[in-house]
C-alpha cells in the first residue's frame, strides 16, 4: 500500500493537472463560448478508461465524459493506438451528450529505459462548440425532431494520428459548420489542453514510477468509494419518490413527466426513472450518459461534495432508466435540449426525492433551465457568417441557513456569462438591458435567488434566433414551506415598438433592430416566509431585490418609503 501522504500528494497533483488543462483550453480557445463562458471541462482517466480526476467545471460534462472515453476505447482498443493519437467524438448515441459538445480523448504513453512504450492514461476534454452545422445557426434548434437536423454527428474517429492532424477528418468537420475558422481554433485548443495533461501526467510517472503511480490511483478510487459508501450509510434506508415536469417539448407535447424513485439500501443507492414520459418528438430527450451525469451530481450534493470525484465515487450509484423514455431515448431522437434542459429537471427530481428523507441536505429548486439562446446570420461588418450561443443564469434555491444566489448558472450548468463588452465586440448585437428581476425569488425563511433580464438587439441585419428554455409554465418548487420562484418569460420587440411574447422553445427570423428580452426564472424559497428575519426583508428592499409591496404581502413586513430602493419598477 502507498502511504497516506503520498496518496494525498498524488491525488492533488492529478487535480492540478486537470485544472491546468482547463486553463490552457480557456486561454487558447477561439470562441467567446470557451474563452469567456468557459463552457468546457477536462479530466484524466487511467489506462482502463476509469476516471482519475477532473477539473470541477461543468457537472453535465463531467459525469458523462466517462461514457465518451469508454466509446473511444471500444472503437480504438489500446493495441490500435500510438503516441500522438487523438480521438474525436460527439455522437450522443455512442458516448456523447449532444452534438455541440465535442470530446477529444488523447492516449498517454510512457516510454521506459528499454524504449518500450506502455499506455498509462488518457487525457480528455469536452467543449461546447458554438456551431456544428445542422438546420439552425448555433446548432441548438428548438424545433428539431431528429438528430440529423441538429448538426454533424461524429462517431469516435482519429482527429490526430501519430502527432499529425488528420486533415481528412478536419475537412469533413469544417465543411459542415458555419464558422470553420473558429471551430478549427477551438479544436486545436482542445488538443493543446490534452497535450498539457499528457506532459504533466508523464512527469508524475517519472517521479513515482509506473507501478507506484498505478497502485496509488487504484487506492485513491477505492478511498472515494469508501467515503461515498459511508455517506450513503448515514442516510435512512428506504425508497423516496418525487416527480416534476418539463413544460413542453416545443412541438405541442406538454407536461412531460420525470419520475424518480431513490432507494437507499445500506451503502448503495439506486435511482429508478420508471414512470418517466416516453421519448418525445421535440429535442428534449436526454441520452443515458446525461441522465447518469445529473444523477451522480445530485447524489454528490446530498452526501459530501468534497469526496474526490473519480470512478470510485460513482460505484455505489446505480441508474435505471427505461429504454425509449426521455431519459434514455432510442435513435434518431432529437437530443440537443436533453443535455441542457432535461438534465436540469432530472436534478430537480432526484434532489426532490432526497428532500423527502433529508430536507436539510437539499436546496429548493433552482431556476431549472439553462435558458439557451442562439443568434445567427451574416455579420454586416465582415460579410461572413456568425453564430452566437449562450446560456443565461437565474435563481439558485434557498437552503438551510442561506438565501439562494442571484443570477447564477445552476446545477448542471456552471458556466460564466458572456460579458457585454465581448458580446458587442465579437457579434453584430447590442445588449440594451441586463439586470436582476425584482421579486422573482420565491419567498421563504431563506429567499430563493433572483432571475435576470437580458435584452439583446440585432444590429443592422436580419438574423435567425432560437430559444430553448423551460420553467415558463411550471415554477421552481420551494421546500419546507418555502414558496416557488417566479417563472421565466421571453418577449420580442420590433424596431417599430411592436411586442409579443415568445414561446419558450421556438425559432424566429428577426428583422433589423429587433430586440429579444429573456427573463429567467427565480428559485424556490426554503422555510416558512413568516420565519424570515424582518431585517433581512428590509435589506432586500433596500437593495431592490424585493419590492415594498412584496415585503408586505409575502413577509408581513412594512418598509417605510424612505427605506426602499430608488427604483422598484416591474421588469415585466
Residue, then its C-alpha position, 0 to 999 in steps of 0.5 A: x500500500x502507498x502511504x497516506x501522504x503520498x496518496x494525498x500528494x498524488x491525488x492533488x497533483x492529478x487535480x492540478x493537472x486537470x485544472x491546468x488543462x482547463x486553463x490552457x483550453x480557456x486561454x487558447x480557445x477561439x470562441x467567446x463560448x470557451x474563452x469567456x463562458x468557459x463552457x468546457x471541462x477536462x479530466x484524466x482517466x487511467x489506462x482502463x478508461x476509469x476516471x482519475x480526476x477532473x477539473x470541477x467545471x461543468x457537472x453535465x460534462x463531467x459525469x458523462x465524459x466517462x461514457x465518451x472515453x469508454x466509446x473511444x476505447x471500444x472503437x480504438x482498443x489500446x493495441x490500435x493506438x500510438x503516441x500522438x493519437x487523438x480521438x474525436x467524438x460527439x455522437x450522443x448515441x455512442x458516448x456523447x451528450x449532444x452534438x455541440x459538445x465535442x470530446x477529444x480523448x488523447x492516449x498517454x504513453x510512457x516510454x521506459x529505459x528499454x524504449x518500450x512504450x506502455x499506455x498509462x492514461x488518457x487525457x480528455x476534454x469536452x467543449x461546447x462548440x458554438x456551431x456544428x452545422x445542422x438546420x439552425x445557426x448555433x446548432x441548438x434548434x428548438x424545433x428539431x425532431x431528429x438528430x440529423x437536423x441538429x448538426x454533424x454527428x461524429x462517431x469516435x474517429x482519429x482527429x490526430x494520428x501519430x502527432x499529425x492532424x488528420x486533415x481528412x477528418x478536419x475537412x469533413x468537420x469544417x465543411x459542415x459548420x458555419x464558422x470553420x475558422x473558429x471551430x478549427x481554433x477551438x479544436x486545436x485548443x482542445x488538443x493543446x489542453x490534452x497535450x498539457x495533461x499528457x506532459x504533466x501526467x508523464x512527469x508524475x510517472x517519472x517521479x513515482x514510477x509506473x507501478x507506484x503511480x498505478x497502485x496509488x490511483x487504484x487506492x485513491x478510487x477505492x478511498x472515494x468509494x469508501x467515503x461515498x459508501x459511508x455517506x450513503x450509510x448515514x442516510x435512512x434506508x428506504x425508497x423516496x419518490x418525487x416527480x416534476x415536469x418539463x413544460x413542453x417539448x416545443x412541438x405541442x407535447x406538454x407536461x412531460x413527466x420525470x419520475x424518480x424513485x431513490x432507494x437507499x439500501x445500506x451503502x448503495x443507492x439506486x435511482x429508478x426513472x420508471x414512470x418517466x414520459x416516453x421519448x418525445x418528438x421535440x429535442x428534449x430527450x436526454x441520452x443515458x450518459x446525461x441522465x447518469x451525469x445529473x444523477x451522480x451530481x445530485x447524489x454528490x450534493x446530498x452526501x459530501x461534495x468534497x469526496x474526490x470525484x473519480x470512478x470510485x465515487x460513482x460505484x455505489x450509484x446505480x441508474x435505471x432508466x427505461x429504454x425509449x423514455x426521455x431519459x434514455x431515448x432510442x435513435x434518431x431522437x432529437x437530443x440537443x435540449x436533453x443535455x441542457x434542459x432535461x438534465x436540469x429537471x432530472x436534478x430537480x427530481x432526484x434532489x426532490x426525492x432526497x428532500x423527502x428523507x433529508x430536507x436539510x441536505x437539499x436546496x429548493x429548486x433552482x431556476x431549472x433551465x439553462x435558458x439557451x439562446x442562439x443568434x445567427x446570420x451574416x455579420x454586416x461588418x465582415x460579410x461572413x457568417x456568425x453564430x452566437x450561443x449562450x446560456x443565461x443564469x437565474x435563481x439558485x434555491x434557498x437552503x438551510x441557513x442561506x438565501x439562494x444566489x442571484x443570477x447564477x448558472x445552476x446545477x448542471x450548468x456552471x458556466x460564466x456569462x458572456x460579458x457585454x463588452x465581448x458580446x458587442x465586440x465579437x457579434x453584430x448585437x447590442x445588449x440594451x438591458x441586463x439586470x436582476x428581476x425584482x421579486x422573482x425569488x420565491x419567498x421563504x425563511x431563506x429567499x430563493x435567488x433572483x432571475x435576470x433580464x437580458x435584452x439583446x438587439x440585432x444590429x443592422x441585419x436580419x438574423x435567425x434566433x432560437x430559444x430553448x428554455x423551460x420553467x415558463x409554465x411550471x415554477x421552481x418548487x420551494x421546500x419546507x414551506x418555502x414558496x416557488x420562484x417566479x417563472x421565466x418569460x421571453x418577449x420580442x420587440x420590433x424596431x417599430x415598438x411592436x411586442x409579443x411574447x415568445x414561446x419558450x422553445x421556438x425559432x424566429x427570423x428577426x428583422x433589423x433592430x429587433x430586440x429579444x428580452x429573456x427573463x429567467x426564472x427565480x428559485x424556490x424559497x426554503x422555510x416558512x416566509x413568516x420565519x424570515x428575519x424582518x431585517x433581512x426583508x428590509x435589506x432586500x428592499x433596500x437593495x431592490x431585490x424585493x419590492x415594498x409591496x412584496x415585503x408586505x404581502x409575502x413577509x408581513x413586513x412594512x418598509x417605510x418609503x424612505x427605506x426602499x430602493x430608488x427604483x422598484x419598477x416591474x421588469x415585466 
